């Protein structure tokens, strides 16, 4: 009887260890790991606590409007990853308390070579959009139009 529990336990451990490992990379290739990952939840922050979202990796150029604070209870979470091999930028929407109030979102990338590209981002958790990046510092910003009729540019991150 104890042997059966041991075998079942061993099978569970093996299943957990091999989960997600069904594809192998061809010999001689490297599996890229995301670099410059940052999850930022934008929204109102208590005045007593310092805000990590307002200063980490943000830049402000004169041509872009200032970042805006989302209404209370309407925070949204954005994550930006840069692929270390091909420099692609993946922007992921991670939801938030304001997800139900989002009518539309758009992501704008200003590349280090001066080119700008804007694409829509779906308001479902896990939605993503991929941009071609450069070798320099690219800036990602996200705007959301809410059910209150206002559009908020609530996220900006410079990615190296």
C-alpha positions in Angstrom: 0.0 0.0 0.0 2.8 2.4 0.8 4.5 1.6 -2.4 1.5 2.7 -4.4 1.5 6.1 -2.6 5.2 6.4 -3.3 4.8 5.7 -7.0 1.8 8.1 -7.3 3.8 10.8 -5.4 6.8 10.2 -7.7 4.7 10.5 -10.8 3.2 13.8 -9.5 6.7 15.2 -8.9 7.8 14.2 -12.4 4.7 15.7 -13.9 5.3 19.0 -12.2 9.0 19.0 -13.1 8.3 18.4 -16.8 5.3 20.7 -17.1 5.7 23.2 -19.9 8.8 21.4 -21.2 7.2 19.8 -24.2 9.2 21.7 -26.9 12.9 21.6 -27.2 15.0 24.2 -28.9 17.0 23.1 -31.9 20.7 22.3 -31.1 22.9 25.3 -31.1 20.1 27.8 -30.4 19.5 29.7 -27.3 16.1 30.2 -25.8 15.6 34.0 -25.3 14.8 35.2 -21.8 12.8 38.4 -21.3 14.9 41.3 -20.2 13.9 44.7 -18.8 10.7 43.3 -17.3 8.6 45.7 -15.2 5.1 45.5 -14.1 3.6 48.9 -13.2 0.2 49.4 -11.8 -0.9 53.0 -12.6 -3.5 54.6 -10.4 -3.9 56.7 -7.3 -1.2 56.2 -4.7 -1.3 57.1 -1.1 0.5 60.3 -0.4 2.4 58.9 2.6 4.1 56.1 0.6 6.6 56.8 -2.2 5.4 55.7 -5.6 7.7 53.3 -7.5 5.5 53.7 -10.6 6.0 57.4 -11.1 9.8 57.4 -11.3 11.0 54.0 -12.4 12.2 54.1 -16.0 10.0 57.0 -17.1 11.1 59.8 -19.4 9.2 62.9 -20.4 9.8 64.5 -23.8 8.4 67.9 -24.6 6.3 66.6 -27.5 4.4 64.1 -25.4 1.7 65.1 -22.9 2.3 64.6 -19.2 1.3 61.3 -17.6 -2.1 61.4 -16.0 -3.4 59.7 -12.8 -6.3 57.3 -13.4 -9.4 57.9 -11.3 -9.6 56.3 -7.9 -10.3 52.6 -8.2 -9.5 52.5 -11.9 -5.9 51.4 -11.8 -4.5 49.4 -14.8 -1.4 47.2 -15.0 1.0 47.1 -17.9 4.1 45.0 -18.4 6.9 45.6 -20.9 9.4 43.0 -22.0 12.3 43.4 -24.4 13.7 40.3 -26.1 17.4 40.3 -25.7 18.1 38.6 -29.1 15.9 40.5 -31.6 15.1 43.6 -29.4 11.4 43.2 -29.9 9.2 44.9 -27.3 6.2 43.0 -25.9 3.6 45.1 -24.1 1.2 43.1 -22.0 -2.1 44.2 -20.3 -2.3 42.6 -16.9 -5.8 43.8 -15.9 -6.5 45.9 -12.8 -9.5 47.3 -10.9 -10.3 49.7 -13.8 -10.4 47.0 -16.5 -14.2 47.0 -16.7 -14.1 50.8 -17.4 -11.7 50.6 -20.4 -13.3 51.4 -23.8 -10.1 51.3 -25.7 -6.3 51.3 -25.2 -3.4 52.1 -27.5 0.3 51.7 -27.1 2.8 54.1 -28.7 6.5 53.3 -29.1 9.0 56.0 -29.8 12.2 54.4 -31.0 15.7 55.7 -30.5 15.9 56.2 -34.3 13.0 58.7 -34.0 10.3 56.6 -35.6 7.0 56.3 -33.8 4.4 53.5 -34.0 1.0 53.2 -32.4 -1.2 50.1 -32.1 -4.4 49.2 -30.2 -4.2 46.9 -27.2 -7.2 44.8 -26.2 -8.6 45.3 -22.7 -8.6 41.6 -21.8 -6.1 40.4 -19.2 -3.1 38.8 -21.0 -3.6 40.8 -24.2 -0.3 41.8 -25.8 1.1 43.7 -28.7 4.7 43.3 -30.1 6.8 46.1 -31.6 10.1 45.9 -33.4 12.7 47.6 -31.1 16.1 49.2 -31.7 19.5 48.8 -30.1 19.0 52.1 -28.3 16.5 53.3 -25.6 12.9 52.9 -26.9 10.0 54.6 -25.0 6.7 52.8 -24.5 3.6 54.7 -23.5 0.0 53.5 -23.0 -3.3 55.5 -23.1 -6.7 54.3 -22.2 -10.2 55.8 -23.0 -12.5 55.0 -20.1 -16.3 54.8 -19.8 -16.3 58.3 -18.3 -15.3 59.6 -21.8 -11.8 60.8 -20.8 -8.6 59.5 -22.3 -5.6 59.0 -19.9 -2.0 58.6 -20.8 -1.2 56.7 -17.7 2.0 54.7 -18.5 5.4 55.5 -19.9 8.6 53.5 -19.7 12.0 53.9 -21.3 13.4 50.4 -22.2 17.1 49.9 -22.8 
